[in-house]
Amino acid sequence: MSAEPKLIPSSSQTVGPYFRIGLESLVDPSSSIAGGTITIRGRVLDRDRTPVPDAMLELWTVAEPQAGSHPDLARGFRRVATDEDGSFSVTMPRPMPLPFEDRTVQAPHMIVLVFARGLLRQLISRVYLDGDPANDGDPVLLGVPHDRRRTLIAQADGVDAFRWDVILQGADETVFFAW
């Protein structure tokens, strides 16, 4: 008889059917932010364009540093849930350009994690801002096929406001990265 117990792997489980995580923001979005803020509004939709009413987006960006300090990742973190219509709205620090590993510069963007029922793991994407001239040279965006890049670019929708939909599958599926 073996002294070590036999380990049997358990099956994977999804996070549904009633998916909610503590969504309180870690940062007060009304606080002043050196580089200003932007608002991103959109919807999370499935392959049939049906709204996903219980998804959560987690957004990360590096905030413009306050005078005399270093860039601050924690201030650029937000979580937002979708409503019954799959809609979300989040106010974020305006993203800033970042150095890339080969000494090029990444265009201002946000990393987005998508959590929803039916997903075994979160999906990872990026969102860039329409009209930013740095988009043309961003090394990650240039690695995405030209006809799919538009799924990563939030369209201007007013002053400091942008529209970006997340489409989980099918035609016009948002680009997701395997990291």
Secondary structure, 3 states (H helix, E strand, C coil): CCCCCCCCCCCCCCCCCCCCCCCCCCCCCCCCCCCCEEEEEEEEECCCCCECCCCEEEEECCECCCCCCCCECHHHEEEEECCCCCEEEEEEECCCCEECCCCCEECCEEEEEEECCCCCCCEEEEEEECCCHHHHHCHHHHCCCHHHHHHHEEEECCCCEEECCEECCCCCCCCCECC
